[in-house]
Amino acid sequence: MNLHSRAFEAPTESQKKKGLKWWETGTRPDYRFSLANERTFLAWIRTSLAIVAGAVGIDQFASHLGSAQLRLILSIILLLVGGLLGGVAYTRWARAERAMRHETDLPLSFLLPFLALFTALLSVGLAWLIIAFD
């Protein structure tokens, strides 16, 4: 069974003029790699949703955790980071998919160090809030 179709081969000059989308260029990668890339994307989306859920939880259920203004600021920061992470997850997926299609190295992602630093700072900040306002 041939998994490659003409639609996914490198475009000719006439096809380039038609304005093909990036997912129509290059060679279709093995479906297992595309599915692994998609699973990674979905893991980032789950992480993003968990951060958003944490923002809602702090805003709605942590009335003992600092002042109302402090909780609002923390919730807004979490909402912004969760939304940003969801958007960046898509661009990371697309960049990896494009690299696989053109058989180039996978791009480096700044998501891992960013999320690690954010999680460390958030946990220290929340620990301080719990200790200071308990």
C-alpha positions in Angstrom: 0.0 0.0 0.0 1.5 3.3 -1.0 1.0 6.0 1.7 2.4 8.8 -0.4 0.2 10.7 -2.8 1.1 13.4 -5.3 -0.6 16.0 -3.2 2.2 15.6 -0.5 5.2 15.6 -2.8 7.5 18.6 -3.1 5.6 21.2 -5.2 6.7 22.0 -8.7 7.1 25.6 -9.9 3.6 25.7 -11.2 2.2 24.4 -7.9 4.2 26.9 -5.9 2.5 29.7 -7.8 -0.9 28.3 -6.7 0.0 29.0 -3.1 0.0 25.6 -1.5 -0.4 25.5 2.3 2.6 24.2 4.3 0.9 20.9 5.0 0.6 20.3 1.3 4.4 20.6 0.7 7.2 18.2 1.2 6.9 14.5 1.8 4.2 13.1 4.1 6.0 11.7 7.1 5.3 8.3 8.5 2.0 8.5 10.2 3.4 7.3 13.5 5.6 10.4 13.8 2.7 12.6 13.0 0.6 10.9 15.6 3.3 11.2 18.2 3.6 14.9 17.3 -0.1 15.3 17.8 0.0 13.5 21.1 2.6 15.9 22.3 0.5 18.8 21.2 -2.5 17.4 23.1 -0.3 17.0 26.2 0.6 20.7 26.0 -3.1 21.6 25.6 -3.9 19.5 28.7 -1.2 21.4 30.6 -2.7 24.7 29.4 -6.2 23.7 30.5 -4.9 22.7 33.9 -3.3 26.1 34.3 -6.6 27.7 33.3 -8.5 25.5 35.8 -6.0 26.5 38.5 -6.8 30.2 37.8 -10.5 29.5 38.1 -9.9 27.5 41.3 -7.9 30.2 42.9 -10.4 32.9 42.0 -13.5 30.9 43.1 -12.4 28.7 45.9 -9.4 30.1 47.7 -11.0 33.1 49.5 -8.6 32.5 52.4 -5.5 32.9 50.2 -4.5 36.5 50.4 -6.6 39.6 49.5 -9.1 39.6 46.7 -6.8 41.8 44.6 -3.9 39.4 45.0 -6.1 36.4 44.0 -7.4 38.3 41.0 -3.8 39.2 39.8 -2.7 35.6 40.3 -5.7 34.3 38.4 -5.2 36.7 35.5 -1.5 35.7 35.3 -2.5 32.0 35.2 -5.2 32.7 32.6 -2.7 34.5 30.4 0.0 31.8 30.7 -2.6 29.1 30.0 -3.8 30.9 26.9 -0.3 31.6 25.7 0.8 28.0 26.3 -2.2 26.8 24.2 -1.3 29.1 21.3 2.4 28.3 21.4 1.6 24.6 21.5 0.0 24.9 18.1 3.0 26.7 16.6 5.3 24.1 18.1 3.2 21.3 16.6 3.2 23.0 13.2 6.9 23.7 13.2 7.6 20.0 14.1 5.2 18.8 11.4 6.8 21.1 8.8 10.3 19.9 9.8 9.3 16.3 9.4 7.7 17.0 6.0 11.0 18.6 4.7 13.2 16.0 6.5 15.1 18.7 8.5 16.0 18.7 12.2 13.2 19.3 14.7 13.1 22.8 16.0 14.1 23.6 19.6 11.2 24.6 21.8 11.4 27.3 24.5 8.2 25.8 26.1 10.1 23.4 28.4 12.4 25.9 30.1 9.5 28.5 30.2 7.1 26.1 31.8 9.7 24.7 34.3 10.6 28.3 35.4 6.9 29.3 35.6 6.0 26.2 37.7 8.9 26.8 40.1 8.0 30.5 40.6 4.3 29.7 40.9 4.9 27.0 43.5 7.2 29.3 45.6 4.7 32.1 45.3 1.8 29.9 46.4 3.8 28.4 49.2 4.5 31.9 50.5 0.8 32.9 50.2 -0.3 29.8 52.1 2.3 30.4 54.9 1.8 34.1 55.1 -2.1 34.1 55.1 -2.8 31.0 57.0 
